[in-house]
């Protein structure tokens, strides 16, 4: 806005809307990740690219998750992921490894088994939302 009154000055946003949108986005990203996993599993480089791209998408959504749980959400994506991992008791190690090779743009010489061990594990006990 360069000039004049703020047209959104009196608009109230509900956390219910944020919750529904965040749930939708998280489910969509998880389905997309599962769908893309098999084609990417033909090479370690493709798996690393998929994990790196997926983590960036999930990190953006984790900020909304933290806000929904009434916590201060960090601005930086790695900090959001760390805060989310702490909040929900997730193992932060796979996330840290993905951020490390993402920052260096270097794909480590991993074996297939090591690459698969990098992926974060999701189960009902660590679910971000109760379905």
Phi, psi and omega in degrees: 000124181261328185206144175100185181286151177286116182290344182254015185303321186255008180280129177257130178257137181264142175293338178298319178294319178297319180298313180297317180293319180294317176302313180300312182296317180297315178298317180297316180295321179294318177296317179297318179298316179296320181293324184273348184296314184297311178297328181283342185286002179286339178213154179295322180298317180293321177296318179296318177298317180297315180296319180296312179296319181293320180297322178298318179293314180294323181299321178296322180284332180297331177299314178295322179299315179297319178298318179298329179270012174074024180252155175289122183264122177297158181278316183289139182300314179300322179293323176297318180295316179298316180296321179292318178298317177297315185297323185252008177068032178275152176286116183282349185303309180300320179297316181298319179295320179293317177297324181295312180283341174290319181291325182271351184054031180239122177274117182295150179285081183262153170274161182305317181296322178292322179296316180296326180289344178287331186293136178295146178262137181238132173213175184299326183288339178249018181297143181284331179232155173272119181275000000 
